[in-house]
Amino acid sequence: MSGNEHVPVLLGPVLDGLDIKPDGCYVDGTFGRGGHSGEILKRLNKDGRLIGIDRDPDAIASAPPSLTDDPRFELIKGCCAQLEKFAGERKLIGRVDGLLLDLGVSSPQLDEARRGFSFLRDGPLDMRMDPDSGSPASDYIKNVEERELIKTLRMYGEEKFAPRIARAIVEMRANAPIRTTKELADIVSNAVPARARAQKKHPATQTFQAIRIAINGELEQLTSVLEQSVDVLKTGGRLCVISFHSLEDRIVKRFMRDMSREPEPYRGMPAIPEEFKPKFRVMGKAVVATAEEIGMNRRARSARLRVAERM
């Protein structure tokens, strides 16, 4: 995969999971560069409808004319956690046949140094999914208390050297602001033990992940859009979620599990009130990429797809 090209991961399993109906209505809640959307649209007839949502202005601006010029397609600048609002405005509550969420950072976002997502490319320490709103990672690093930073690194990065990294960041920012991705990556690398620096994974990987998740509210947004999917999807509608790390996957797995069974007090009862009946049926186990796909697209190596059907 070459620069700025974004290859949609698990494309075949996603299309199978959505069980696309030619005249159906679908929502790509994380449009990205439109790889999944383009293939979904190909499978719709003239009565089909596809809505893409993305909060990244670069994603909106780079959407291909093959999609934006198609009357069946609509692209909205916003975040997936506004799903119910967007669906309500279009009178689509309970009428959507499929919702796709492809979580995490896209390849173009990582490739653009100015976005500040990558520790491999020196650029401003930004990391915002929407550069037009919120505060950049440099402001977070400047203002966060050491104890809170340790909590963030542990919770969102599962970083075992969180106290050492947080202490190093606090000490360095006392001398001068930390403004670039290289500065932060170097601080982290120097803070961890030598054995951690010698491992295959870059020692700053989990720190960058944790800070990115924190400033973008990614897990809160994921939880919100999953809850909204209950009302937005029609009976038989499919929810397909691709996650790239264990924090996201645990949230998705727990949601689908909990929504696919009755609350404990009603389990096994012959008559269950409507509001307590299962909302989803889990469709098989998590799907991972084949060795062939990983060979063509390294981003797929950590991808996991989970699918559930609205009941």
Secondary structure, DSSP 8 states (H G I E B T S, - for coil): --TT----TTHHHHHHHHT--TT-EEEESS-TTSHHHHHHHHT--TT-EEEEEES-HHHHHT--HHHHT-TTEEEEES-GGGHHHHHHHTT-TT-EEEEEEE-S--HHHHH-GGG---TTS--BS---SSTTSS--HHHHHHH--HHHHHHHHHHHH--TTHHHHHHHHHHHHHHS---BHHHHHHHHHHHS-HHHHTSSS-TTHHHHHHHHHHHHTHHHHHHHHHHHHHHHEEEEEEEEEEESSHHHHHHHHHHHHHHTS--GGGTT-SS--GGGS--EEE-SS-EE--HHHHHH-GGGGG-EEEEEEE-
